[in-house]
Amino acid sequence: MSVMTDIRPFNRQALKVTEAIIEQVEPEHLGLPTPCAQWSLRQLLAHMAGQNHGFAAAADGDVTDASVWADRVVDDDPAGVFRASSARVTAAFAREGVLDGEFWLPEVRGGQMFPARTAIGFHFVDYVVHGWDVAATLGVPAHFDDETLAAVLPYAQEVPDGQNRREPGASFRPGLLVPDGGPLLDRILAMLGRSPKWPA
């Protein structure tokens, strides 16, 4: 898929699926371990909400305030906090002309400007993978449709897989091998260092 393709509809769909998964989170789940090494479900959800607000600010043209990317407190209402962040980033991405701009991403490569389409691709990959992370933690399926997975695949394939993935705080772990012909979601997860059979 060309980076000229407008992936925003697929990104919205990924967020909707992730919202539906997070609706199943109960207070007793927040301390559970997740496929994100060393993060509890509470920490993962806090990160996901913060990233949505950060990407929204970037889409709105913010190039100075890294604090907007901070994790959010989710304890009282995980689903509501995430839903609000999802609505904000969806509205920001839908703004007229947004695809012609650039996003400042303070957490990528020390803080750089990226073409909007590339930055939205980063967000898209994150929320397919993190949506699955939450689902795996809860032991429920992540129902991303085939079109969404086909759309995210080329962006996942572009994520560098090298020594950088072994660094502390790396977004993804080194890629894993999966049998040819396996489910597309499993292949995407494996190339980004997630075991589709986690926690096995």
Secondary structure, DSSP 8 states (H G I E B T S, - for coil): --TTS--HHHHHHHHHHHHHHHTT--GGGTT-B-SSTT-BHHHHHHHHHHHHHHHHHHHTT--S-GGGGS----TT-HHHHHHHHHHHHHHHHTSTTGGGSEEEETTSTTSEEEEHHHHHHHHHHHHHHHHHHHHHHHT------HHHHHHHHHHHHTS--SGGGGSTT-SS-------TT--HHHHHHHHTT--TTTT-
